[in-house]
Structure formats: C-alpha cells, structure tokens
C-alpha cells in the first residue's frame, strides 16, 4: 500500500460529522462499507435560484467531493420539487402549464449550478415522477394507524401517534404546538390535532388537471413532506447514511420526513443529519418570502462565478454567512492572491500525497466536519511558499488541493480578467489606442485611457513584453 493510498484508507476511519440529530460530532461510518448514500433536499422550482440556494448546493457539493477524495463511492440524490402550492400559483399567474414552468426553471437551475462548478448529483428525481411511491407510503401509514382521512378529503399524519416526533428539532410536542408554524385550529384542513400535517391534498376545482392524480383517497396531489420520504426510500433504501439540507428545513420538513419514513418502515431513516447555515442580508435570512433575496444570476452579473463559490467555501457550512458587495469583493481579492501564486510558475501535475505536511493539515481540517476555513488557510500557506520558492511542485499541490474544493482550476490570466460586463475586444482596442498615444508622445491621452479603464475596474500592467490587463 502506497503512502497516498494508506492515507485514503486512514481517512475512511477518521472523518467526523456534526449530526443534527444527536447534536454532536460523530465518527462517520457508512452502512455499506466504502459506499456513502446521501440525500439532500433540493429546490422548489417556481422561480430562479437565489444565493441561499447556492449556499446549500455548494456546501453539499464540497461534502460529496471530499467523500470521493477520501476513497468512498458516493450515491448522491438531490430532489426537485415540481409540484407545490407556489408552483401552481405561479403557473396560473403566468398562464403556462406547471410542466412548462418547472422545465424552464430546472434548465435555469442547471445553468446556475454549472456556472458555480457544482457537480451534478448522481440522481435528480422529480416529485411528479414518484406519486405512486408516495401513495404506497401513505397507504402503509394509514394501515398502521398513523394517518387518517379528514372530512375535507385530505389525508393527514397523526403526529401524536409517532413516539419519536420532535427528536430532530429537540422539542417536546407541547413546545411544538405552541410554535408559530403550527395551525391554530383543529378545524383547519380537517385536522384532528393542530400538529398534524397533510400527506395527500384533495383536489380543488381551481387547480389544473395536470396536478391531480387518482388515488384510493380520491383525486388529489401529494403534500410536500411525503415527496422526500418516498423519493429517498425509493432511490437509497429504507435506511441511508446522510440526509442534508438548509437549516430552515430542520423543522418542520425534516422532522416530518422522519415521522413518515420511520413510521412506514420501522427503520431509522438516516444515520447523519446535516444542515447548512443561512445566508443573511442585514442580519435576516435571505429568502423569497422576505423579499431580500439576490438570484444567482443577479450576483453573477457583478461577480465571477468562482469568486461566489469561494465566498461560500471559505466559511464553514454550518455558520451564518453575511452577504454584501464588500464581502464578495474581499473574497475576490483573497482568491486573486491564490491565482497570482499559480500565475508565477507552471504547476506540475501531481497526485496528492496525503502524508505531505500541507496535504495532511488540509485532510485533518476536512475530516473534522468538512472544515473548509482551515483547509482554505492551508491553500494560502502553499501560495506563500510558491511565491517564496517558485516551486512548480508546490504550485501543483496548491492547484490539486484547490481542485478538491472545486477551486483554482482556471487559467490564472483568465481568472484575473474574469468579470461580468467585460468586453475584451473593447479593452484591447483601448490598450492599442494607449500604445499609439504613447508612441506619439501624447502621454496625457495615454494617462486618460488608463484612468478611464481603471474607473471601469480594469487595471493595466505594463511589462517589457507588452501591456496586459486584469479586473481590479
């Protein structure tokens, strides 16, 4: 066994993950040796993705990348909710079909995720394709006395009949009933208890035919929570290793998933529950409901995609992350320092030796609950060493470790020039005009061109071989 492969083997034994369910760091051991099965709640596709969605996608992209780098085979499922109250409302407002709206938004989701360097999950199930599995699970819950049909035709989950309800949120039933998210009246939706939640929604005359299915409970459509329980069970089995999502999903969505899945199967749903922190704007969570969100596309009009990814990656996935142009500019400046080091020499192509001191520190950081802040600090140590020694081998290690996080794979010059709204042909024309002004000894005009470009965020760099430019 080589040193590198031995390090891979060791990493299978040392990874620790913070488990929301137990509120503790736990040594990770998959149910099937060498194979990790992970489910992450994806987007409800009625609108463009915002930066909060990017936070979750990037966080779990890094998780699956590190699991693969550690030698695991990973089956990564990230679902798409393509049937939901908001989707129906938006499609009616737009005068388009639900399928037409969701197809369009899924295409946009893929474009945004691809731009941010987010690898596609192994499977990306759409809820509409798994209604039979949802109905089967609802039937099982009804047979077990955990679900009932209300007088309005809805099928609801009887929360108080599931003994473990509240274990993920850490709250008692009485505390949950007092919460703001719980219905205040048992008459709402025909519920027997305010805590109960809907599994199957009876069809409404105002809703289009494409969102109603025949069922033993009458025509209707699934509730949101049952979708993930059915899809995760179908694609990963009754029990799997990691279930992830944003912190806002911990309650009630993930709590309800546990009740449904474990109530139906009698098996533990997921060994580890992971939740990424919010992106905040003015100390409030970024969300569409609050109207304080920035779509990924809006942000990419102002900042290059790798800067946005680095902005997310350099903070720990469980931390709160504050969004502002100042923070994005700081992230670009920091990332630029790493690329500048790679631009001074041509990096060697290297296979990472995890016993090398820098790589070992990087690995130790990532093995401690995917500690990207400490791992990124190692990248800066390597960049400093490259600047000092001009070592092509060290530059190769810097690039390779950056690649584990989905960073530093661009050409340094291309990164320096990256940015929305840049017209490279126009810049080159200005550089040529400045060179002509200097040749004519019209230095005032040459200075004017430099200053005009600087005002647009374009910095010129003169050298014996010519003039180059980069984003300021």
HELIX and SHEET records of a PDB file:
HELIX    1   1 UNK A    3  UNK A   14  1                                  12    
HELIX    2   2 UNK A   51  UNK A   69  1                                  19    
HELIX    3   3 UNK A   85  UNK A   94  1                                  10    
HELIX    4   4 UNK A   98  UNK A  115  1                                  18    
HELIX    5   5 UNK A  127  UNK A  130  5                                   4    
HELIX    6   6 UNK A  131  UNK A  143  1                                  13    
HELIX    7   7 UNK A  159  UNK A  161  5                                   3    
HELIX    8   8 UNK A  173  UNK A  177  1                                   5    
HELIX    9   9 UNK A  188  UNK A  190  5                                   3    
HELIX   10  10 UNK A  209  UNK A  211  5                                   3    
HELIX   11  11 UNK A  224  UNK A  236  1                                  13    
HELIX   12  12 UNK A  247  UNK A  249  5                                   3    
HELIX   13  13 UNK A  250  UNK A  254  3                                   5    
HELIX   14  14 UNK A  255  UNK A  265  1                                  11    
HELIX   15  15 UNK A  296  UNK A  300  1                                   5    
HELIX   16  16 UNK A  305  UNK A  313  1                                   9    
HELIX   17  17 UNK A  325  UNK A  344  1                                  20    
HELIX   18  18 UNK A  357  UNK A  367  1                                  11    
HELIX   19  19 UNK A  372  UNK A  389  1                                  18    
HELIX   20  20 UNK A  392  UNK A  404  1                                  13    
HELIX   21  21 UNK A  412  UNK A  417  1                                   6    
HELIX   22  22 UNK A  424  UNK A  439  1                                  16    
HELIX   23  23 UNK A  443  UNK A  455  1                                  13    
SHEET    1   A 2 UNK A  16  UNK A  19  0                                        
SHEET    2   A 2 UNK A  24  UNK A  27 -1                                        
SHEET    1   B 4 UNK A  73  UNK A  78  0                                        
SHEET    2   B 4 UNK A  35  UNK A  40  1                                        
SHEET    3   B 4 UNK A 240  UNK A 246  1                                        
SHEET    4   B 4 UNK A 270  UNK A 276  1                                        
SHEET    1   C 4 UNK A 147  UNK A 149  0                                        
SHEET    2   C 4 UNK A 155  UNK A 157 -1                                        
SHEET    3   C 4 UNK A 197  UNK A 202 -1                                        
SHEET    4   C 4 UNK A 220  UNK A 222 -1                                        
SHEET    1   D 3 UNK A 284  UNK A 285  0                                        
SHEET    2   D 3 UNK A 279  UNK A 281 -1                                        
SHEET    3   D 3 UNK A 321  UNK A 322  1                                        
SHEET    1   E 2 UNK A 458  UNK A 463  0                                        
SHEET    2   E 2 UNK A 466  UNK A 471 -1                                        
END                                                                             
